[in-house]
Every structure is written in C-alpha cells, then in structure tokens.
Amino acid sequence: MFTRRTLVASLCAAAALPARAQAPGKLRVVASFSILGDFVREVSGARADVAVLVGPGADAHVYSATPADAKALAAAQVVVVNGLKFEGWMDRLVSASKTRARIVVAAKGVKPLQAQDDGHGHGDSDPHAWQSIANARIYVANIRDGLVAADPPGRGDYEANAAAYLAKLDALEAETKAAVAAIPPARRKIITSHDAFGYFAAAYGLTFIAPQGVSTSAAASAQDVARIIRQIRRDKIPAVFVENLSDPRLAQRIAAETGARLGGDLYSDQLSPPDGPAGTYIDMVRHNIRELTKALAD
C-alpha cells in the first residue's frame, strides 16, 4: 500500500506516461467503481471507451490508488464518481493525476440519508444512494448529461440509450416493489454485515440492521454485536445476510448464536464478475431481492 508521499510521487510520475491505446474516435471515460461503470456503458453505448478503477469484487471503501489509475485519469475526457464521500481516495487521485477531464458526480441531486454511524469516513451522509432505483435514475440522468456536455455530437445516442435504460429501471422498480409486497410485514427485518442498504430499506419498506456501520473499513465492536444479538432475539428477526465484500464470520457467528437463518450473499457496493449473479446493476438488484425473498417470505 502506498504512503501518502509515495502515492503522490507515483501518481505524478504515471501522469507523465503515454496514455494507453484508445479506440479511435471514442470518448475516454473512467468510472470510479463497477456499478458506475455499468451505468456509463448503458448510456454511452458504442460511443465511449469505459475504464473502471475499482472492478468487480473489489472494495472501494478501502481501495488504494495505483500509478495505472493516475495514467487512466490523465488520459480521460470524463471521470464519473459517486460523490457523497464514498470514494475517500478519489479527490487526491484527481488532484495528483492533473487530469483535465470533466468530473461527473453521479449522486448530484440525490437527497442523502443520514448515516447510521459517525466515525467511518463518510461524514454525515450515507453514500450508497444507488441502492434506491429512483436514485439510480438520477445517476443515469447525470451521466447522460455529463456525456452530452463532453461529446455534443453524441447527444442523440446518449439520450436514446438513457431513455431505454430508464425504462428498464422503471420495470425493475415495479418488480422489486412486488417482491417486497409478498414478504409478510412482520418478517421485513434483516441483519447485514455492513450498513449499505439504507436507501433500499427507505424505498421499499424493509429494516436493515448492521453492526459494522456504513464502511467496510471499520470493524464491528463487541458491544455492537452483543446489542444486535439481543435485538434479534427480542424482535424475532428471521435472517442474517453476508455481503459479498465482507468477512462472513461475523454474520455466521450472529446466526449461530441466535438461530436466525443465514441467507445468501447480497451485493451492495460492487458487481460480481460478468459471469456471476450480479454482473450488471439490474442483475444485482434482482439477485438481492431473490435472496431476501427466499429467506424472509416463509
């Protein structure tokens, strides 16, 4: 892992390197993590060459930037970030790379939720806004507008691609609401290993409880775990879920001590590889709701 000094030195050196080969005539776009990369690809279609810094299966909360990342930013025309302090390392990377790219903040205009913890690096706001499909529509609109501003001749393509994708998100939201409606209200309580589902809970009427807070960089305290075990027993919470980026042992321990069902993996901050169960944002939402329904609908 880079220290601050070696990181800045390496990034500045990398920024001076020749840019990697790009497809001729395509807009060069860098997205900070895989969910944003999927949104960008849907909107840009064939007009952009899209690179992702934190790929499937990696954790953007604890990511360490590399010289290759600085090189990618230096060559980019558009950089898409989440905002809401999700990528704590991104501002330093942008500054050190000296990129002249247009910076698109995908979460611009989202009404942020208050974070449930106060010491895990995201300030007062929960940054996982994409977990609400309504917010995902805001992300897509911001990305569309950023691409149009960077590539005005592509306006028609970007607007048509975004409209088609937004229609798919409308259908996904209807599907998600129907699936949650099939879960008995008394069973809509879930334990997860870190608190990444606040927007999903607020949008669709579930309760998520997590010992780890909103960042995977912080370990759950013994007091947090004990409190949640008491709550599971008191409120008869039916299921505990492991997120794909989290150490499963915490959820396994909680399930073993309470008798709650251990559900399947949920995807929160990253997609799976393309051949996995959550290779796109839409696949991710569908996978998660299937796992929740299996564990809670009984």
RAVEN-V33608 format. One record per residue. N is the residue number from 1. RES is the residue in three letters. D_CENTER is the distance of its C-alpha to the mean C-alpha in Angstrom with 2 decimals. Layout:
N/RES/D_CENTER
N/RES/D_CENTER
//
This chain:
1/MET/22.62
2/PHE/23.79
3/THR/25.56
4/ARG/25.07
5/ARG/28.38
6/THR/27.86
7/LEU/24.35
8/VAL/25.83
9/ALA/28.85
10/SER/26.99
11/LEU/24.68
12/CYS/27.76
13/ALA/29.65
14/ALA/26.97
15/ALA/26.77
16/ALA/30.43
17/LEU/30.04
18/PRO/30.45
19/ALA/27.37
20/ARG/26.39
21/ALA/27.92
22/GLN/26.30
23/ALA/27.23
24/PRO/30.13
25/GLY/29.50
26/LYS/25.74
27/LEU/23.41
28/ARG/21.58
29/VAL/17.88
30/VAL/15.38
31/ALA/11.59
32/SER/9.87
33/PHE/7.26
34/SER/7.51
35/ILE/5.59
36/LEU/7.52
37/GLY/10.29
38/ASP/10.74
39/PHE/11.16
40/VAL/13.52
41/ARG/15.47
42/GLU/16.05
43/VAL/17.41
44/SER/19.26
45/GLY/20.86
46/ALA/23.59
47/ARG/23.94
48/ALA/21.32
49/ASP/20.78
50/VAL/17.01
51/ALA/15.98
52/VAL/12.63
53/LEU/12.86
54/VAL/10.42
55/GLY/11.01
56/PRO/10.45
57/GLY/11.16
58/ALA/10.81
59/ASP/9.40
60/ALA/8.32
61/HIS/9.89
62/VAL/13.17
63/TYR/13.24
64/SER/16.73
65/ALA/17.41
66/THR/20.23
67/PRO/23.11
68/ALA/21.78
69/ASP/18.72
70/ALA/21.28
71/LYS/23.32
72/ALA/20.57
73/LEU/19.93
74/ALA/23.69
75/ALA/24.19
76/ALA/21.45
77/GLN/22.45
78/VAL/19.03
79/VAL/16.00
80/VAL/12.76
81/VAL/10.58
82/ASN/8.18
83/GLY/10.97
84/LEU/11.65
85/LYS/12.20
86/PHE/8.70
87/GLU/10.18
88/GLY/13.55
89/TRP/15.12
90/MET/14.59
91/ASP/17.55
92/ARG/19.89
93/LEU/18.94
94/VAL/19.50
95/SER/22.74
96/ALA/24.05
97/SER/23.45
98/LYS/25.49
99/THR/23.57
100/ARG/25.01
101/ALA/22.05
102/ARG/20.99
103/ILE/17.82
104/VAL/15.69
105/VAL/13.46
106/ALA/11.24
107/ALA/11.07
108/LYS/14.86
109/GLY/16.78
110/VAL/14.33
111/LYS/16.30
112/PRO/14.45
113/LEU/15.04
114/GLN/16.91
115/ALA/15.29
116/GLN/17.22
117/ASP/18.13
118/ASP/19.79
119/GLY/19.63
120/HIS/16.28
121/GLY/15.63
122/HIS/13.69
123/GLY/16.97
124/ASP/17.60
125/SER/14.41
126/ASP/11.39
127/PRO/8.47
128/HIS/5.94
129/ALA/7.92
130/TRP/6.37
131/GLN/7.59
132/SER/10.90
133/ILE/12.16
134/ALA/14.46
135/ASN/11.86
136/ALA/10.41
137/ARG/14.08
138/ILE/14.18
139/TYR/11.50
140/VAL/13.70
141/ALA/16.81
142/ASN/15.90
143/ILE/15.15
144/ARG/18.39
145/ASP/20.35
146/GLY/19.28
147/LEU/20.34
148/VAL/23.52
149/ALA/24.39
150/ALA/24.09
151/ASP/25.88
152/PRO/28.15
153/PRO/30.01
154/GLY/26.89
155/ARG/26.50
156/GLY/27.84
157/ASP/25.56
158/TYR/22.35
159/GLU/23.48
160/ALA/24.55
161/ASN/21.41
162/ALA/19.26
163/ALA/21.77
164/ALA/21.70
165/TYR/17.95
166/LEU/18.03
167/ALA/20.79
168/LYS/18.73
169/LEU/16.08
170/ASP/19.16
171/ALA/20.38
172/LEU/17.16
173/GLU/17.30
174/ALA/20.95
175/GLU/20.38
176/THR/17.87
177/LYS/20.35
178/ALA/23.19
179/ALA/21.69
180/VAL/21.08
181/ALA/24.58
182/ALA/26.03
183/ILE/24.96
184/PRO/27.78
185/PRO/26.86
186/ALA/28.13
187/ARG/25.73
188/ARG/22.46
189/LYS/21.67
190/ILE/19.24
191/ILE/18.75
192/THR/15.45
193/SER/15.23
194/HIS/12.78
195/ASP/12.14
196/ALA/8.58
197/PHE/10.22
198/GLY/12.38
199/TYR/11.62
200/PHE/12.10
201/ALA/15.21
202/ALA/16.56
203/ALA/16.28
204/TYR/17.77
205/GLY/20.10
206/LEU/18.98
207/THR/19.13
208/PHE/16.65
209/ILE/18.17
210/ALA/16.82
211/PRO/19.02
212/GLN/16.54
213/GLY/15.13
214/VAL/11.69
215/SER/11.60
216/THR/12.37
217/SER/14.93
218/ALA/17.23
219/ALA/19.51
220/ALA/20.64
221/SER/24.24
222/ALA/27.09
223/GLN/27.70
224/ASP/24.19
225/VAL/24.65
226/ALA/28.18
227/ARG/27.23
228/ILE/24.70
229/ILE/27.33
230/ARG/29.83
231/GLN/27.59
232/ILE/26.94
233/ARG/30.70
234/ARG/31.60
235/ASP/29.27
236/LYS/29.46
237/ILE/25.68
238/PRO/25.66
239/ALA/22.67
240/VAL/20.47
241/PHE/17.25
242/VAL/15.76
243/GLU/12.09
244/ASN/11.88
245/LEU/11.23
246/SER/13.87
247/ASP/17.63
248/PRO/19.09
249/ARG/22.30
250/LEU/21.41
251/ALA/20.58
252/GLN/23.60
253/ARG/25.82
254/ILE/24.94
255/ALA/25.58
256/ALA/28.80
257/GLU/30.13
258/THR/29.55
259/GLY/30.07
260/ALA/26.81
261/ARG/25.52
262/LEU/22.89
263/GLY/20.44
264/GLY/18.50
265/ASP/15.17
266/LEU/12.07
267/TYR/8.70
268/SER/5.93
269/ASP/3.40
270/GLN/5.28
271/LEU/7.98
272/SER/11.55
273/PRO/14.30
274/PRO/15.80
275/ASP/18.49
276/GLY/16.40
277/PRO/15.56
278/ALA/12.03
279/GLY/12.73
280/THR/11.41
281/TYR/9.18
282/ILE/12.54
283/ASP/13.43
284/MET/10.40
285/VAL/11.42
286/ARG/14.99
287/HIS/14.74
288/ASN/13.37
289/ILE/16.07
290/ARG/18.66
291/GLU/18.13
292/LEU/18.32
293/THR/21.36
294/LYS/23.11
295/ALA/23.00
296/LEU/23.73
297/ALA/25.98
298/ASP/29.06
//
